[in-house]
Amino acid sequence: MLLLSKISNLEMHSPEWKAARIGRLFTSSSIHYIMGKEGLGDTGMTYIRRKVFEALSGVSTDKEIDTDAVRWGLVYEPDNCRKFCAKMGIEFLVTQKMIEVSKEESTTPDGLIVRKYHTDGLQVDVTTFEAKCYQADKFMKCAECDTVQDVKKVDPSAYYQVLHQMMAVDCLNGFLSYYHPDLPLSAGLKIFEFRKMQQEIDKKTGKTIYPIIEDLKLMNERKKEALVHFERIKNKLLTGQ
């Protein structure tokens, strides 16, 4: 269940949204930086140091990237949302609102599907939705995936983005939709459902495993580790010790 009070009015890409993300260590679109196979590594530590800089300076380290691929995504993501809703029979989607989890953490899913409201009127049961619109080469690679675990191999940043969204809003499932406008809809819209309790059989042991639960546990461990480094580096710069 998600507390309604955590759903802000901050729209994705607005100046206010960008300002609210400065120094915030954990966001869904950036969580992949700390999810390397071998630990935080250089990539994770570089990201943490950037966030310490932001926290102390109040200046964003995000670079405004203006490429054909970025522009393509921004143009066609609304179409992705509409096609997804039509395909899934969803009539209402809360779009691109920042969820303020804590002072260190937030998420801004492309959509929240409202399942039901709690009887206390303070909480809501939701499912997350993330839209990805890549150009031909990357789209085809992602669309060829058969399972969520295939997505993890091919598009790990999107995989961990969806997992973090699910964690942040405390839901059991989330959707990832890939869309390309130049293909017939049957080929140009590929939807994956991430289910927290998804089961698989370990090929080596033959035992039932829950890969998403295991990755969520790992994400929590990495977040704790990253926060320790964040505070250590920040305090060292402030005190000189």
QUISUL-V858407 format. One record per residue. RES is the residue in one small letter. SS is DSSP state (2 for helix, 1 for strand, 0 for the rest). PSI is psi in whole degrees, -180 to 180 (* if undefined). D_LAST is the distance of its C-alpha to the last C-alpha in whole Angstrom. Layout:
RES	SS	PSI	D_LAST
RES	SS	PSI	D_LAST
//
This chain:
m	0	142	42
l	1	129	40
l	1	129	40
l	2	-29	41
s	2	-18	39
k	2	-11	36
i	1	111	39
s	1	175	38
n	1	10	40
l	1	120	38
e	1	139	40
m	0	136	38
h	0	-1	37
s	0	158	38
p	2	-37	35
e	2	-39	34
w	2	-45	34
k	2	-40	32
a	2	-37	29
a	2	-20	29
r	2	-11	28
i	0	124	25
g	0	-3	21
r	0	118	24
l	0	-37	22
f	1	112	26
t	1	155	29
s	0	-39	32
s	0	-16	32
s	0	-5	29
i	2	-25	29
h	2	-22	30
y	2	-27	27
i	2	10	25
m	0	30	29
g	0	153	29
k	0	-32	31
e	0	16	29
g	0	-165	26
l	0	-46	23
g	2	-172	23
d	2	-38	22
t	2	-47	24
g	2	-43	23
m	2	-37	19
t	2	-42	20
y	2	-44	22
i	2	-43	18
r	2	-37	16
r	2	-41	19
k	2	-33	19
v	2	-44	16
f	2	-46	17
e	2	-44	20
a	2	-36	18
l	2	-30	16
s	2	-25	19
g	0	13	22
v	0	130	24
s	0	141	25
t	0	0	25
d	0	133	28
k	0	135	31
e	0	103	34
i	0	121	36
d	0	91	40
t	0	168	42
d	2	-40	45
a	2	-42	44
v	2	-45	42
r	2	-40	44
w	2	-48	47
g	2	-45	45
l	2	-36	44
v	2	-43	48
y	2	-7	49
e	2	-40	47
p	2	-38	49
d	2	-40	52
n	2	-47	50
c	2	-46	50
r	2	-43	53
k	2	-40	55
f	2	-49	52
c	2	-42	54
a	2	-43	57
k	2	-40	57
m	2	-3	55
g	0	33	58
i	0	125	55
e	0	-24	56
f	0	131	53
l	0	124	49
v	1	114	46
t	1	132	45
q	0	51	41
k	1	133	40
m	1	133	36
i	1	117	35
e	1	97	32
v	0	-47	31
s	0	-179	28
k	0	-20	25
e	0	-10	23
e	1	139	27
s	1	166	30
t	1	148	33
t	0	80	36
p	0	153	39
d	0	-26	42
g	1	152	44
l	1	123	44
i	1	117	48
v	1	119	48
r	1	-52	50
k	1	157	51
y	1	142	49
h	0	152	49
t	0	-20	51
d	0	-9	48
g	0	4	48
l	0	-15	44
q	1	158	44
v	1	142	45
d	1	121	46
v	1	165	45
t	1	139	45
t	1	157	43
f	1	131	44
e	1	129	42
a	1	130	44
k	1	129	44
c	0	99	46
y	0	159	46
q	0	174	48
a	2	-53	51
d	2	-50	49
k	2	-37	46
f	2	-48	48
m	2	-38	51
k	2	-41	48
c	2	-40	47
a	2	-22	50
e	0	-13	52
c	0	145	49
d	0	-30	51
t	0	168	48
v	2	-36	45
q	2	-26	44
d	2	-41	45
v	2	-39	43
k	2	-37	40
k	2	-39	41
v	2	-37	42
d	0	66	40
p	2	-33	37
s	2	-40	35
a	2	-39	38
y	2	-51	38
y	2	-27	35
q	2	-47	35
v	2	-42	38
l	2	-42	36
h	2	-39	34
q	2	-46	36
m	2	-42	38
m	2	-43	35
a	2	-34	34
v	2	3	37
d	0	59	38
c	0	166	41
l	0	-17	43
n	1	159	44
g	1	159	44
f	1	145	45
l	1	125	45
s	1	124	47
y	1	136	48
y	1	138	50
h	0	124	52
p	0	-18	55
d	0	-2	57
l	0	155	58
p	0	147	61
l	2	-34	59
s	2	-28	60
a	2	-26	58
g	2	0	55
l	1	114	54
k	1	119	52
i	1	133	50
f	1	133	48
e	1	124	47
f	1	118	44
r	1	124	45
k	0	-38	43
m	0	18	45
q	0	131	46
q	0	146	48
e	1	161	48
i	1	122	50
d	0	122	47
k	0	-28	49
k	0	-42	48
t	0	-21	48
g	0	4	51
k	0	155	49
t	1	130	48
i	1	162	45
y	0	86	43
p	2	-37	41
i	2	-40	40
i	2	-42	39
e	2	-40	37
d	2	-33	35
l	2	-39	34
k	2	-45	33
l	2	-40	31
m	2	-42	30
n	2	-41	28
e	2	-43	26
r	2	-37	25
k	2	-44	24
k	2	-43	22
e	2	-44	20
a	2	-39	19
l	2	-37	18
v	2	-46	16
h	2	-40	14
f	2	-50	15
e	2	-39	13
r	2	-48	10
i	2	-42	10
k	2	-46	10
n	2	-36	8
k	2	-42	5
l	2	-36	7
l	2	-35	8
t	2	-16	5
g	0	14	4
q	0	*	0
//
